[in-house]
């Protein structure tokens, strides 16, 4: 599914997999690094905590508001027990830190950030 997000005055289209009610509990757990970008959306704005138990690689989490604008982003390390956004959000994306998604990651975090894609 093509999903457009807005960041710093520009739009980008992302090829994402929408997560349903049953698969939202697993997210990236037990998946490989070469997986698709996952979209988690909620009906109301809220601060939803996540964890990275049983995720064996770093990933980028991007919180979005109801207008699909980037509210906040953060790199999450493996086996982190609690990650909470500072502001309320309506949806979030889980993007594996992989050179496959280099263009999408640079759009969100900017060119000055450098990540090791191991």
N, C-alpha and C positions, 0 to 999 in steps of 0.2 A: 504494500500500500504506500502510495506517495503521500508524504506529510510535509507541509511547509512550515518553517519556523522563521521568526523575525529576530534579528540581532544587529545592533549598531546601525540601523537604518537600511538593512538589506534583508532580502529573503533568500532562503535556500530550501530546495526540496530534498527530503531524506526518504530513502526506501526503508520502511520500518515494518515490524511485525507487531500488530496490536495484540496486547495481552488480554485474555478474557478472565473471568472470575476464577476459574480453576487453575490457570497457569500463572496467575499473579503471585502466588505463594512461593513459587520456585524461582522465577526471574532468571538470572544467570547461573544459579547454583547447578553444579555438576555439568556445566556446558563447556564446550571447547572455546578457545579464543577466536576461532574463525566463524563465530555465530553472527546472526543478524542483529541490527539495532532493535531494541525492544521499547515499545511505547506503553506506558501505564497512565491511564486517564481516570479521573474521578468526577463524580457529578457535582460536587461542591468544592470550593477552595478550602484547603486545610494544610497543616504541616504534618506530612506523613513520614515517619522515621523508616529507614531501611537498614539492612545489615548486609554483609558480604560473607556470611558463613558458607563454606564449601564452594567459594568462587576462588579459583587458583591463579588468578591473574588480576592486574589492575584494570579498572574501567572508569570511564567518565560518566558522571551522572549530571544531567542537565534538567533543572526544574523550570517549568513553563507556567505562565499565567493563562487565564481564560482566552486571551487574544493571541496565544501562541508566541509570546515574546519570552526571551530568555530572562529569567529572574535571577538565577544563580547557577553556578556549576562548581563541581568539585571532583577531584580524582580520589577514588576510593581504593584502598589497598586490600589485599586478600585478608579474610577473616577479621574484618572490622565489625564490632558488635553493634554500633549505633551511629547513624549518620542522620542528622536532622537539618532541614533548610532553615535559614534565618527568617524567611518570609513565607506567607501562605502561597500555595501553588495549586493549580488545577490538574497538571500532568507532569510526568517526568520521563526522560529518556535514559536508557542504560546503553552506553556505547563502549564496546571493548576497545582498549588501547591497542590498536593494531594498525599497521601501515595501510591496510585495506581501506580504513576510514580516515586517512590522513587529511583529505580535503574537508570533510565535515568537522573534524576536530579543530583544524586551523580556523575555520569559519566561526566556531563558537568561542574558542579561547584566545584567538589572535596568533599572529606570527611570532611573537616574542617568546612564547612558551615552548619549551623543548621537552619531549617525552622519549623515553627509551621504549621501543616496541619489541620487547623480548618475549 
